Amino acid sequence: MTSPADLKNLQGNGFRARVQRFGGHLAGMVMPNIGAFIAWGLITALFIPTGWLPNETLNALGEPMIKFLLPILIGYTGGRLVHGQRGAVIGAIATVGVIAAAESPMFLGAMIIGPAAAAVLKGFDRLIDGKIKSGFEMLVNNFSTGIIGGAMAVLGLVTVGPLVDGLTSLAGKGVDFLVDNSLLPLVSVIVEPAKVLFLNNAINHGVLSPLAASESSSVGQSLLFMIESNPGPGLGILIAFFMFGPRVVRPSVPGAMIIHFLGGIHEIYFPYVLMKPRLILAAIGGGMAGVATAMITNSGLVASPSPGSIFAYIAVTPKGGHLSVLLSIVVATGVSFLLAAMLLRFGRGADELVDVPAVNAKTPAKAKVGASTAPSSGETRVVAGKDVKKLLVACDAGMGSSVMLASQMRTRLKPYGVTVEHVPVNDIPDDAQVVLTHTDLAERARASAPNAVVVPFNAFLGDPVFDEVEKAIKDGEEIRG
């Protein structure tokens, strides 16, 4: 019988999964288009009057890109997520309406109107499914997209655009208030814990980046680009773990440092914080210190550094701003390290059991894959290792940690003829057989692919689950999830 405590945990996890799922949808509209954001940022950094290569002619590319191209791409992608290619087209059409309603970049408006227009078209398609006479399918499909798309564009122009413009203006005033009163570092109290719960993409690309892009387009840079993406807090925690953390964990830390700081995949350090949840205080302290330093030195970036690598930071730093930007990273790293070292008691009790199992390959492995991580309720899925032809690695946006892990697993499973791909956790295909995902995303993965065997892991590097999956496929043993 489920105890009240278990019920509370299940409810809490369900709420967290719903929040993550919503954040994943926001990030899913932006992440595939990050290359376009970087292109705009580089053009801005190079050709604005205060840039590296001031050029009035080339600088003319900046405004149409941020006002038209980027919002339309977001609306297009949001529509595609809801209703495939037809949804993408109508999402782009409707986004033009919100663009025409305001002078500021309509990123948030595109995030609303693009999926909404696609949802309306999807409902219409379901309504007429099977009712169109043969030979009239193309006519109905094209005119329905055009008519509904035009109506949604008008709706965006008249209602959604002005509303979002007002909300954006209000949010901007809120940021100005925090800056004017030196309170912006307090945002880290919300951002850093949310990141560790895998809401990093939603916060950065769904909330902060749209506001930052509007500010950058008018003043040439924005500190908001640096709040979530600063690699300093995570690096400081990893250094502290390497020096003072449990000895069983330390061998995996150097690789995590490289992937985090140079590769920009911040998810790599989240499991270390989850092992010792008190370390979230170190992340908050480091984040606040980094933001405060950026405020004092008037630092900012011209575009979102995605992924959050030091190389991406350098690429989107405005001319003359590298010293101050790097200083904010160094300060964030130092403060985070000192706090984490104190919270780890400078290595005293370093051999104590960690809070989360499966830190690295030295941790004793389970008897069967998924045996201790199967869902606490509902039917357990089982697949024979010899029958596995494709393995999917799922992360929040399908473009960061999952790419890294998929590359590792692809090399390991290639001798057994298994294809390995990476996907967003919200978009796992119906025919998925086995899905590898972090424990904090397992509930979302099971909801997205109820027929798949979902195998959770705790650490992105050296988790024994990876060895167990490989052995099960090699020997034809059962995989459970």
TORLO-388571 format. One record per residue (C-alpha): x, y, z; residue in three letters. Coordinates in steps of 0.05 Angstrom, whole numbers, plus 5000, padded with zeros to 4 digits. Example, Ala and Ser with C-alpha at 12.3 -4.5 7.8 and 13.67 -1.06 7.14 Angstrom:
524649105156ALA
527349795143SER
! end
This chain:
500050005000MET
502650694982THR
504451095044SER
502751845050PRO
510152005042ALA
510651584979ASP
504351914952LEU
507152604967LYS
513652414931ASN
509852164870LEU
505652794868GLN
511753234875GLY
515352864820ASN
509152914776GLY
508953674786PHE
516353724772ARG
515553314709ALA
509953764685ARG
514154384697VAL
519954064661GLN
515453854604ARG
512854564596PHE
519954844599GLY
522154324549GLY
516854564499HIS
519455284507LEU
526655064498ALA
524654614440GLY
522555214400MET
529155584410VAL
534555054414MET
534154814342PRO
534955534319ASN
540955724363ILE
545455744301GLY
541156314274ALA
541756684340PHE
549256604340ILE
549556854267ALA
545657474288TRP
550157564349GLY
556557514310LEU
554058004256ILE
552158484311THR
558758414348ALA
562758524284LEU
559159064246PHE
555659534296ILE
558960224302PRO
562659994365THR
564159294338GLY
570558964315TRP
569459144241LEU
564559724238PRO
560759714172ASN
554260084161GLU
552259654101THR
553458984134LEU
550459214199ASN
543859294162ALA
543158534167LEU
542158564242GLY
535258884247GLU
531458444198PRO
534657824228MET
532557974299ILE
525758274281LYS
523557784227PHE
528057184218LEU
528856954290LEU
521557024312PRO
519056684248ILE
523956104259LEU
521356034331ILE
514156044308GLY
515755554252TYR
519155074299THR
513755134352GLY
508454974300GLY
512454374275ARG
512854094345LEU
505254104350VAL
503153894280HIS
508953714235GLY
510354094171GLN
503254374164ARG
503854634235GLY
510554944219ALA
507755324159VAL
501755594196ILE
506155764256GLY
510556194212ALA
504456534181ILE
501456704248ALA
508056954275THR
508157504223VAL
501957784257GLY
505357874324VAL
511558154290ILE
507358694257ALA
504258884324ALA
510559134358ALA
517259444346GLU
520858994396SER
523058294376PRO
517057824385MET
520457194411PHE
515357084466LEU
509657244419GLY
512356724370ALA
512656204426MET
505256324439ILE
502256424370ILE
506255894332GLY
504155284373PRO
497155574382ALA
496055644307ALA
498654944296ALA
493954674350ALA
487955004315VAL
489954704248LEU
491054024281LYS
484054054310GLY
481154234242PHE
484853654209ASP
482153164260ARG
475153444249LEU
475253324174ILE
479252684176ASP
476052174130GLY
470752664105LYS
474352954044ILE
472352683976LYS
477952353937SER
481852843894GLY
480253453938PHE
485453313993GLU
490653803968MET
485554353956LEU
482654284026VAL
489554234059ASN
492354844025ASN
486255294034PHE
485355084106SER
492555264121THR
491855934086GLY
485056124116ILE
486655914187ILE
493656184182GLY
491156864158GLY
485956884214ALA
491256714266MET
495857254238ALA
490257764246VAL
489057504317LEU
496457574332GLY
496558284305LEU
490358504343VAL
490958134410THR
497057704422VAL
502258184396GLY
500058794437PRO
499158354499LEU
506058054494VAL
509058724477ASP
506058994542GLY
508558404582LEU
515458464552THR
515659204570SER
513359034640LEU
518658494647ALA
523858984622GLY
521859494674LYS
522358944726GLY
529458784704VAL
531159534704ASP
528459574776PHE
532958994798LEU
538959304763VAL
537660004790ASP
536959734861ASN
542859244854SER
538158654865LEU
539358274801LEU
544157774834PRO
538057524874LEU
535457204810VAL
540656664820SER
536656424880VAL
531356184830ILE
535656034770VAL
540955574800GLU
536255084835PRO
531855064773ALA
537854904730LYS
539554284771VAL
532354044760LEU
533754054685PHE
530054704672LEU
536455044648ASN
534355074574ASN
527455324591ALA
530055884635ILE
535556104587ASN
532256024519HIS
525056094540GLY
525456684587VAL
532157044594LEU
534657024521SER
528457354491PRO
529057924541LEU
536557964531ALA
535857974455ALA
531258574460SER
536158944504GLU
542158744462SER
538758994398SER
538059684429SER
544459774470VAL
549159274439GLY
549758774496GLN
545858464554SER
547858194622LEU
541657734620LEU
545257284571PHE
550257124627MET
545556954685ILE
544056224669GLU
549756074621SER
555656264665ASN
559955634671PRO
563255884734GLY
558555604788PRO
558654904758GLY
566254924748LEU
567355124820GLY
563054554846ILE
566754054802LEU
573554294826ILE
571254224898ALA
568753524883PHE
575453344853PHE
579253584913MET
574553444971PHE
568853004946GLY
567752264960PRO
573851884934ARG
569451414893VAL
567052024854VAL
573552374839ARG
575951964779PRO
569952204738SER
570752934754VAL
576453154707PRO
572452914646GLY
566353274672ALA
570353924679MET
572653884606ILE
565653734580ILE
562554274624HIS
567454854614PHE
570054724544LEU
564254344514GLY
558854774547GLY
554454184568ILE
552454414638HIS
547953824652GLU
554353434666ILE
555053744735TYR
547753684756PHE
548452974783PRO
554253194828TYR
549753704860VAL
544153194866LEU
548952734903MET
549953284955LYS
543753734950PRO
546754225000ARG
551654424945LEU
545954814912ILE
547955364961LEU
554755384928ALA
551555444859ALA
547156004884ILE
553056364916GLY
557256294853GLY
551556524809GLY
550257134851MET
557657314853ALA
558157254777GLY
552057684765VAL
554458204816ALA
561258234782THR
558058324714ALA
553758894741MET
559759244772ILE
563959184710THR
558159334662ASN
559158664627SER
554558354576GLY
554257914514LEU
551358064446VAL
547857394438ALA
546456754476SER
552756324486PRO
549855654468SER
552455174489PRO
555055514551GLY
562355394534SER
568055874548ILE
569255884472PHE
562056094460ALA
562856644512TYR
568956914478ILE
565556904410ALA
559557324431VAL
563157814477THR
562958524450PRO
569458884432LYS
573059114495GLY
568858684541GLY
572958044547HIS
576658224611LEU
570258384649SER
566457784622VAL
572157314640LEU
572657644709LEU
565357474723SER
566756744706ILE
572956724749VAL
569457044809VAL
563456574801ALA
568155974799THR
572056204860GLY
566056344903VAL
562655704883SER
568955304897PHE
569955604967LEU
562755484987LEU
562654784958ALA
569254614993ALA
566354845060MET
559954455048LEU
564253845032LEU
567953995097ARG
574554035059PHE
574753285050GLY
573153085121ARG
568652485116GLY
570252425042ALA
568951675043ASP
561951745069GLU
556451455025LEU
554051924972VAL
546652104970ASP
545551834899VAL
548151154876PRO
551550984811ALA
556751524812VAL
561751174768ASN
564050494744ALA
567050324812LYS
560150314844THR
557349604850PRO
552749454792ALA
545649204798LYS
543748484782ALA
539248674724LYS
538849314683VAL
533249744711GLY
532049284770ALA
532349834822SER
530050404778THR
523650134749ALA
517350554760PRO
514450494830SER
507550384801SER
504850124735GLY
507349564690GLU
514749424684THR
517149394612ARG
521948844591VAL
525848734527VAL
531048204510ALA
537848494495GLY
538448064432LYS
532148404404ASP
534649114413VAL
535949444346LYS
535750174366LYS
537450534431LEU
535251254443LEU
538651744491VAL
533852284514ALA
535352944548CYS
531253574558ASP
532453884490ALA
535753304453GLY
541753734434MET
546453744493GLY
548053184542SER
544252684500SER
548852824440VAL
554952694483MET
552252054513LEU
549451794447ALA
556451864417SER
559351454474GLN
553950914469MET
554350894393ARG
561650694398THR
560250174451ARG
554249854416LEU
556649884344LYS
559649174347PRO
552748904364TYR
549149244306GLY
545149714350VAL
543550414324THR
544050974376VAL
540551644367GLU
539152254411HIS
532252564420VAL
528653074463PRO
525152734521VAL
518453014499ASN
519152744428ASP
521052014438ILE
517951624379PRO
512551114390ASP
516850544364ASP
522450664414ALA
525150024445GLN
530150244498VAL
531050964524VAL
536851194566LEU
535451824606THR
537452164670HIS
533451954732THR
530352654738ASP
527552584667LEU
525251864672ALA
518052024689GLU
517452474628ARG
520651944584ALA
515651414608ARG
509851894594ALA
512652054525SER
513951324507ALA
509550874550PRO
511350244511ASN
518950344514ALA
523750064566VAL
526250694601VAL
532950584636VAL
534851154683PRO
541951334701PHE
544851814753ASN
551552034724ALA
553252234653PHE
560251944660LEU
561951244683GLY
555051044707ASP
554850274715PRO
548050284679VAL
551750394613PHE
555949764625ASP
549749374644GLU
546049584581VAL
551949394537GLU
552648714573LYS
545248574567ALA
545348704492ILE
551748304483LYS
549247704523ASP
541847744504GLY
539647864575GLU
533348234597GLU
533148984602ILE
527749254648ARG
524949944657GLY
! end
